[in-house]
Amino acid sequence: MIDLRSDTVTKPTLKMRQAAFEAEVGDDVFEEDPTVQRLELKAAEMLGKESALFVTSGTQGNQIAALTHCQPGDEVLMEEEAHIFLYEGASMSALAGVQPRTIKGTNGAMDPEEVRSKIRPENVHFPDTSLICIENTHNKAGGAVVPLENMQAIYEIAREHGIPVHLDGARLFNASIASGISVRRFADQTDSVQFCLSKGLGAPAGSIIAGSTEFIRKARKWRKRLGGGLRQVGMIAAPGLIALEEMVERLEEDHSNARLLAEGIGNIPGLKVEKAVETNIVLVNVEECQRTAEQFLDQLRENGILAVPFGPYTIRFVTHFDVSEEEIQITVRRMAEMVNQFKKL
Ligand SMILES: *Cc1c(COP(=O)(O)O)cnc(C)c1O
């Protein structure tokens, strides 16, 4: 099987497994795990934040951020197709007790003036706007890089109103490699950041959240309340350190494989690449093949290729460390043959 469902399917490298085996550990709830501390320190340095915290997943990181920044009854602004809104089980409402308010973006980027217009004025009828979330790269927008200038403009407005900004940077390193802009410069335009070690960076589990010392002090307490305080978790943090040391630059290979895949698919009559490929995600529309996304995916699976539905007629491919350039070429060839068969039926 050529598994292009997600970059989360990457398996830890031999070096990561060795690092896990050899990791120096301690009880991290007592803040005595030296490996976790090294990872948190390195992540904070890379992001240019005072402090960082290792959390179990991207979802947990985003939820801890909401719980830390907001009070129940507050309102949070986010892009209409944000992961936090679409794919986290409404956990901001369920856990933080906040109301999301969505803004339709362009390629994942919200118009700063629209953000400004949605901030609630003081009025007894209104909730307080207490957080603005940005997602970079934007998953539903096909891995689009939200431009730094857009983040700067939103951050300026947020600061005028004293509202914190949280970056759901699950794939922030992809944004950085694609744009040539450091993760630190993106993180500079936010109060808190979450990024995943377990996606393109290849670690088996875990995310980082980062922000001010005070933010992380409160976040640590929320992590404990959510049951996310782990003990000798240096065994999981050690592969995360390898991910940051060795797996960042190579993301460019995933991006070039995604371009190769999009080019190949673009040449297959009946298939349409929906968005220009900027990072490691390719969205393909299959409607002209007279098949729904689900039907198309069933047939793709029979041909040894896995992807996921991303709309009634849209499927998503994600390139990653465990898929080679050769496998991308095989994928294109098999898809061309498959679509060609459709026409004969
Ligand atoms: C994957 C992802 C998350 C959630 O990460 P998990 O580790 O799967 O919980 C959050 N935001 C975005 C944009 C993502 O792509």
The ligand as a Tripos MOL2 file, in Angstrom:
@<TRIPOS>MOLECULE
LIG
   15    15     1     0     0
SMALL
NO_CHARGES

@<TRIPOS>ATOM
      1 C1         -3.4370   17.3850   12.6480 C.3       1 LIG1
      2 C2         -3.8570   18.7430   12.9820 C.ar      1 LIG1
      3 C3         -4.2330   19.0760   14.2780 C.ar      1 LIG1
      4 C4         -4.3970   18.0480   15.3840 C.3       1 LIG1
      5 O1         -3.3040   17.2840   15.6810 O.3       1 LIG1
      6 P1         -3.4870   15.8380   16.3630 P.3       1 LIG1
      7 O2         -2.1190   15.5480   16.8650 O.co2     1 LIG1
      8 O3         -3.9470   14.9390   15.2750 O.co2     1 LIG1
      9 O4         -4.4940   15.9810   17.4530 O.co2     1 LIG1
     10 C5         -4.5520   20.3870   14.5510 C.ar      1 LIG1
     11 N1         -4.5180   21.3150   13.5870 N.ar      1 LIG1
     12 C6         -4.1710   21.0370   12.3180 C.ar      1 LIG1
     13 C7         -4.1200   22.1330   11.3170 C.3       1 LIG1
     14 C8         -3.8460   19.7440   11.9660 C.ar      1 LIG1
     15 O5         -3.5170   19.4680   10.7060 O.3       1 LIG1
@<TRIPOS>BOND
     1     1     2 1
     2     2     3 ar
     3     2    14 ar
     4     3     4 1
     5     3    10 ar
     6     4     5 1
     7     5     6 1
     8     6     7 2
     9     6     8 1
    10     6     9 1
    11    10    11 ar
    12    11    12 ar
    13    12    13 1
    14    12    14 ar
    15    14    15 1
@<TRIPOS>SUBSTRUCTURE
     1 LIG1         1 GROUP 0 **** ****
